[in-house]
Amino acid sequence: MTTQSLRGALSAVAGVIAGVSGVNSSPSFALFNINDRIFSLNYVMASNVEISETGTKQHLAIIACDLITPLVSATDEIDTILGLIDSISTALITEATTGGDMFGDAIDTYSNLQIQFLPNYIYSNVQYIGYRIMLEEVKLKIDL
């Protein structure tokens, strides 16, 4: 069995989002100061390893991507980002279907794609607005 890492999974997800036209930056790890208008902060929100009494092992994680832009005009910013949410959702879903390669084989599967509105997001002392995209129950192959 090939072991997959959280770092590899996070990098692969960030790479898919970076490939969406309109996203100016999508680093694998959150940086303190990003000067792009629309960017994604990518991080592991939670992670757990389940080991059953029968010896079954699985590593499940939540990978979050906060797609944000500086708040200037809420109506304009939301309209712009909503268009990107559709494209990002399609790209993430495609990776998990027959058209994709499971994020370059960095992820075994994931069960849910959740999107949340972020009306007041402070990052690097600047007010932003955006959406959090969460891949839930991201399953990674592990050797224990």
Secondary structure, 3 states (H helix, E strand, C coil): CCCCCHHHHHHHHHHHHHCCCCCCECCCCCCCCCCCCCEEEEEEEEEEEEECCCCCEEEEEEEEEEEEEECCCHHHHHHHHHHHHHHHHHHHHHHCCCCCCHHHHCCCECCEEEEEEEEEEEECCEEEEEEEEEEEEEEECCCC
